Amino acid sequence: MVLTADKETTKETTNKETILVVDDEKIVRRSLTKCLTMNGFLCDEAGNADEAMEYLHNKSVDLVILDIMMPGIPGSELLPRIKQAFPNTAVIMATAVVEPDTIVNCMKNGAHDYVTKPFDLNQLIKNIQTVLEKRNLEIYLKEKSQVLEGKVTKQARELQRLFIDAVESLISALEAKDKYTAGHSRRVTKIALDIASAMHIDGEDLENVRWAALLHDIGKIGIDPSVQNKPGSLTPTEYNYVLTHCTIGPGIVQPLVNETIVEAIRHHHDSYDGTGLNQTLKGEEIPLISRILAVADSFDAMTSDRPYRSAMSAIKAVNEIEQCSGTQFDPVVVQAFLKTSMVKSFKN
C-alpha cells in the first residue's frame, strides 16, 4: 500500500473536512487514517457496518471511505443506508477487485467515486478533494434552492436563474482546466438548438433544450480528470466509470431545473436502439431532448481533438452520424441535424 504524498499535494490540502474510514482490516484503517490526518483531514475509523452507523448517528461526517467487501454487511449494502440516513455525507467506495457491475450499482446508489487497493495516497487525496468540492456544491445548491420552494413569483424565478448562472460559471471553470473540452457545452448547446429549431421546437420546450445542453456534462465534476483525459482508449471499466456522470449530473441540477431537463441529462448517452451500457430505455422511450443531445454531443466530440486522436473532419463526422441513424441515433433527429445551416455549409 502506497501511503506517502508529495509535498505539493500535502500543501494543497488545507481544509479540515471530517473523514470516516470504514474497513474490516485494522492495519488498513490505521494506516489510512494516520496518513490522511497528516494531510490535513480530521479522520476516524470503524471496523464494520454497525460501528459505522453508530458513529454517523453521533457525529457529523463530510465523507466516508467505505470498503465494498466486508464480513457481515458489505459496503455495497451499507452504502444505501448511509445515503438514506445521511444524504449530505459523500461516500467513496474502496475495492481490491474491480467488478464493473458492482461499481456501477454503487454509483447508482449514491457513491461519489471509487478507489482501488492498494491505495496511491496522492491520487486518493485528489479524488477526495474532487468529491468534497462536488458535495459542497450540492449542499450549497440545496440550501439556496429552499428559497424557491413554494414560490412562483418573478423574484423567485430570477433567483433560480442566478443559481443556474452560477452553475454555468462552474462549467466554464471546469472546461478551462481541460483544453480538450473547452467550450464543449456551449458548442453542443448551439448544435442542439439548431436541431430543435429544425424540428419546430419552440417556447419553453426550446428553453429546456438550451439548459439541458448547457448542463449535460455537469456530472463530470465528480469524474477523475486523469481517466477522462487518458492518452489512449478507455478500458471497459474506465468507460463505465466515466458514464456515471450521467447519474451524477441529475443529482447536482435537480434542485434548480425541471424534471424534463433532469431526465434529458440522465439519458443523453442512451443509444436509440437500446444497446447502450446499463441502458433501460430505447427508441422514443428516451426523452426527445436526450436524443437531440446524443447527436449534438457526438458531433462535437468527433470534431474536437482528444488526447488519443486528432479531430475528425466535419464532413466525415456528419457521415458517421448518418451511418449510425437508427442504431445509436434517432433517425428523425438525424434528419433534422442534416437540415441545419451548419451541416448544409459543410456539404456545399
Order of alpha helices (4+ residues) and beta strands (2+ residues): alpha-beta-alpha-beta-alpha-beta-alpha-beta-alpha-beta-alpha-alpha-alpha-alpha-alpha-alpha-alpha-alpha-alpha-alpha-alpha-alpha
